[in-house]
């Protein structure tokens, strides 16, 4: 029976595949940050990842993320909040997150600005909804510029660019090309907002080929989520 790949093996495999895709795209490896998504996994796994050289970790639930960040405060990690964010939880997320990837409505932008301490700042990505389902997180492309204007008018929020998830029933590369073009619209308003947070375990190669700067990779590295007892 073939043994299950270890965490180190899975991480090495993804790192190699990312490097291959970056070369295929004619880009530099320094242009792409791999965020390891550790939701539902214990803090001990994050500590193992840190020992393997991982510096960027993604979480999508505030309470779970806050607890892990507190337990792992001795590590030099950059925590990325990638889940849907309730306005009332912005202050709690700001306590640990260096970047928020899910700005999707003006009220959240206002709440985030109000929660920031004077002189403090946070990196932020506007999340796009690439589906026809309004219940999904993200702003519709037609509403992108007004939301970007709201972000740019709020002190302390550094707009990095766009975040998106490719719909399951679509060609991911075509969707990521769409995000790249929408990003060019934002850059006309904010020339420094050049980043694209897109690409997950099953489609990160396509994302890299379309200009992704931040990948959010979970199970390909961490393995399946633990089964609740």
Backbone torsions as a table, in degrees:
resi	resn	phi	psi	omega
1	UNK	NA	134.4	-178.6
2	UNK	-74.6	134.5	-178.0
3	UNK	-74.2	151.8	178.0
4	UNK	-73.6	132.9	179.9
5	UNK	-59.3	142.2	178.3
6	UNK	-76.6	168.5	176.2
7	UNK	-56.4	-43.1	179.6
8	UNK	-62.7	-39.9	179.6
9	UNK	-65.1	-44.7	-179.1
10	UNK	-64.9	-41.5	179.0
11	UNK	-63.2	-42.9	179.7
12	UNK	-63.9	-38.7	-179.8
13	UNK	-64.3	-44.4	179.2
14	UNK	-66.7	-42.2	179.4
15	UNK	-60.1	-39.9	178.7
16	UNK	-66.6	-42.3	-179.9
17	UNK	-66.6	-38.4	176.8
18	UNK	-63.3	-44.7	179.3
19	UNK	-61.0	-39.8	178.5
20	UNK	-63.4	-44.0	-179.1
21	UNK	-66.8	-38.2	178.0
22	UNK	-62.2	-43.4	178.0
23	UNK	-64.7	-41.8	179.0
24	UNK	-59.5	-35.5	-179.6
25	UNK	-81.8	-5.5	-178.7
26	UNK	70.3	31.3	-177.8
27	UNK	-112.6	172.2	177.4
28	UNK	-95.4	143.0	179.5
29	UNK	-59.8	-29.1	-179.2
30	UNK	-66.5	-13.6	-179.4
31	UNK	-80.2	-12.6	-172.4
32	UNK	-121.1	125.0	176.1
33	UNK	-106.3	126.1	176.2
34	UNK	-95.6	116.1	175.5
35	UNK	-95.5	121.4	178.5
36	UNK	-87.9	119.3	-177.5
37	UNK	-86.1	118.9	-171.6
38	UNK	-115.7	19.3	-179.5
39	UNK	-57.1	139.3	179.9
40	UNK	72.7	-4.0	176.7
41	UNK	-96.7	152.2	-176.9
42	UNK	-73.6	161.6	177.6
43	UNK	-59.1	-30.0	-179.8
44	UNK	-60.7	-35.3	177.7
45	UNK	-68.6	-38.6	176.8
46	UNK	-62.3	-37.6	178.3
47	UNK	-65.2	-39.2	176.0
48	UNK	-62.3	-42.8	179.5
49	UNK	-61.9	-42.2	179.1
50	UNK	-60.7	-39.0	178.7
51	UNK	-65.7	-23.4	178.6
52	UNK	-91.2	5.2	175.3
53	UNK	99.9	4.8	178.0
54	UNK	-74.5	133.6	-180.0
55	UNK	-119.4	-16.4	-176.5
56	UNK	-118.6	122.9	-175.3
57	UNK	-125.3	139.8	-179.5
58	UNK	-115.8	137.7	177.6
59	UNK	-135.4	153.0	-178.1
60	UNK	-126.4	6.4	175.3
61	UNK	-127.5	125.5	-170.7
62	UNK	-59.9	-48.9	-175.0
63	UNK	-63.8	-45.8	179.2
64	UNK	-61.0	-44.0	-178.7
65	UNK	-65.8	-42.2	179.9
66	UNK	-60.1	-42.3	-179.1
67	UNK	-66.2	-43.1	179.5
68	UNK	-65.7	-44.1	-178.8
69	UNK	-61.1	-39.1	178.6
70	UNK	-66.6	-42.4	-178.8
71	UNK	-67.5	-28.4	-175.5
72	UNK	-108.8	25.9	-175.9
73	UNK	-62.3	-18.4	179.9
74	UNK	-77.8	-11.1	-178.8
75	UNK	-94.4	150.3	178.7
76	UNK	-91.1	79.9	-176.7
77	UNK	-115.8	147.2	170.2
78	UNK	-101.5	118.0	-178.7
79	UNK	-95.4	127.3	179.1
80	UNK	-110.4	125.3	175.3
81	UNK	-92.0	119.7	-171.3
82	UNK	-118.1	-0.9	-177.6
83	UNK	-95.4	175.5	176.3
84	UNK	-64.5	135.1	-172.8
85	UNK	-115.6	124.0	173.6
86	UNK	-78.6	140.6	-177.5
87	UNK	-56.2	-36.5	-176.9
88	UNK	-71.6	-10.1	-178.5
89	UNK	-105.7	8.1	-176.6
90	UNK	-62.3	-41.7	-178.1
91	UNK	-63.5	-40.0	179.3
92	UNK	-65.7	-37.7	179.1
93	UNK	-70.3	-38.8	179.6
94	UNK	-63.8	-20.5	-179.5
95	UNK	-67.9	-21.8	-178.8
96	UNK	-128.1	-25.4	-170.1
97	UNK	-85.8	135.9	172.7
98	UNK	-92.4	-15.9	178.9
99	UNK	-150.3	143.2	176.5
100	UNK	-120.3	124.1	-172.4
101	UNK	-101.5	12.0	-168.7
102	UNK	-134.2	38.5	173.0
103	UNK	-71.8	122.9	-174.8
104	UNK	-140.7	6.6	-179.9
105	UNK	-161.2	150.1	-178.0
106	UNK	-59.3	-36.4	-178.6
107	UNK	-63.7	-33.7	177.4
108	UNK	-70.1	-39.7	177.2
109	UNK	-60.4	-44.3	178.3
110	UNK	-61.9	-46.2	179.8
111	UNK	-62.1	-39.3	179.6
112	UNK	-65.9	-45.0	178.0
113	UNK	-60.8	-40.0	179.5
114	UNK	-69.7	-29.4	-177.6
115	UNK	-81.8	-19.7	-179.4
116	UNK	-69.5	135.2	175.1
117	UNK	-69.8	152.8	178.3
118	UNK	-55.5	128.5	-180.0
119	UNK	85.6	-9.5	179.6
120	UNK	-84.6	162.3	179.3
121	UNK	-149.3	163.1	177.7
122	UNK	-147.4	142.5	174.0
123	UNK	-76.4	144.5	-177.7
124	UNK	-146.4	146.2	175.9
125	UNK	-118.8	139.3	171.9
126	UNK	-82.8	126.9	179.3
127	UNK	-89.2	130.4	177.4
128	UNK	-95.8	144.5	170.1
129	UNK	-100.9	111.2	-177.2
130	UNK	-93.8	7.8	180.0
131	UNK	-108.1	178.2	175.0
132	UNK	-95.8	7.1	-177.6
133	UNK	-94.2	109.4	-178.2
134	UNK	-67.7	-14.9	179.5
135	UNK	-77.4	-16.8	178.5
136	UNK	-73.7	150.2	178.2
137	UNK	-66.5	150.1	176.9
138	UNK	116.8	156.7	178.6
139	UNK	-91.8	146.1	176.3
140	UNK	-70.3	144.6	179.7
141	UNK	-52.6	-33.9	-178.4
142	UNK	-65.6	-23.3	-178.7
143	UNK	-102.0	10.1	-174.1
144	UNK	-63.4	-51.1	-175.4
145	UNK	-62.0	-44.1	177.2
146	UNK	-59.8	-38.2	178.2
147	UNK	-68.5	-39.9	177.4
148	UNK	-60.7	-39.9	177.7
149	UNK	-61.4	-39.3	178.6
150	UNK	-63.0	-43.3	178.8
151	UNK	-63.5	-46.3	-176.8
152	UNK	-65.0	-25.1	-178.9
153	UNK	-87.1	-1.8	-176.1
154	UNK	-104.4	118.7	-179.9
155	UNK	-61.7	137.7	173.7
156	UNK	94.4	-15.1	178.3
157	UNK	-98.3	116.3	178.0
158	UNK	-94.7	107.9	-178.1
159	UNK	-76.6	117.1	-177.8
160	UNK	-90.5	-30.5	-177.1
161	UNK	154.0	-141.6	-173.8
162	UNK	-118.0	153.3	172.8
163	UNK	-126.1	144.6	178.1
164	UNK	-157.0	155.7	173.6
165	UNK	-117.4	127.6	178.4
166	UNK	-71.5	128.9	177.5
167	UNK	-57.6	144.8	-174.2
168	UNK	-62.2	-32.5	-174.4
169	UNK	-95.0	27.7	-175.6
170	UNK	-130.0	169.2	173.1
171	UNK	-79.1	110.1	-174.1
172	UNK	-59.9	-37.8	-177.8
173	UNK	-64.7	-39.4	177.5
174	UNK	-63.3	-39.0	178.7
175	UNK	-66.9	-40.9	-179.9
176	UNK	-69.2	-32.6	174.6
177	UNK	-63.9	-37.5	176.6
178	UNK	-63.0	-43.5	178.2
179	UNK	-62.3	-41.7	179.3
180	UNK	-59.2	-42.2	179.6
181	UNK	-67.8	-37.5	176.0
182	UNK	-66.0	-34.5	176.1
183	UNK	-62.0	-34.8	177.9
184	UNK	-65.7	-31.5	175.6
185	UNK	-65.6	-42.1	179.7
186	UNK	-66.6	-36.8	-178.3
187	UNK	-66.1	-22.5	175.4
188	UNK	-69.2	-24.1	177.7
189	UNK	-92.4	-35.6	-176.0
190	UNK	-139.0	90.9	-174.5
191	UNK	-55.7	-25.3	-178.7
192	UNK	-84.6	-7.6	-176.8
193	UNK	-85.8	68.4	-171.6
194	UNK	-100.7	-3.1	-173.9
195	UNK	-84.3	151.7	178.3
196	UNK	-133.7	111.8	178.4
197	UNK	-93.3	98.7	-177.1
198	UNK	-159.5	150.6	-177.9
199	UNK	107.5	121.9	179.8
200	UNK	-125.1	-166.8	-172.4
201	UNK	-54.6	-37.7	-174.3
202	UNK	-93.1	-7.4	-173.4
203	UNK	-142.7	20.0	-174.2
204	UNK	-69.6	-26.5	176.9
205	UNK	-62.4	-47.2	178.7
206	UNK	-60.1	-37.9	179.9
207	UNK	-65.1	-43.5	179.3
208	UNK	-61.9	-41.3	-179.5
209	UNK	-64.8	-22.8	179.0
210	UNK	-102.5	13.1	170.7
211	UNK	101.3	13.1	179.1
212	UNK	-56.4	138.3	174.9
213	UNK	-108.9	-21.1	179.7
214	UNK	-133.0	118.7	176.3
215	UNK	-99.5	143.9	178.8
216	UNK	-118.1	92.8	-170.2
217	UNK	-113.1	122.1	-179.2
218	UNK	-107.1	-91.2	-168.2
219	UNK	-59.5	-29.7	179.0
220	UNK	-60.7	-25.0	178.7
221	UNK	-105.5	-48.8	-173.0
222	UNK	-82.9	-17.0	-173.8
223	UNK	84.9	-177.1	-179.0
224	UNK	-64.5	150.7	178.0
225	UNK	-64.4	146.4	178.1
226	UNK	-62.2	144.9	177.8
227	UNK	-83.7	129.8	-179.3
228	UNK	-63.9	140.3	-178.9
229	UNK	-83.6	NA	NA
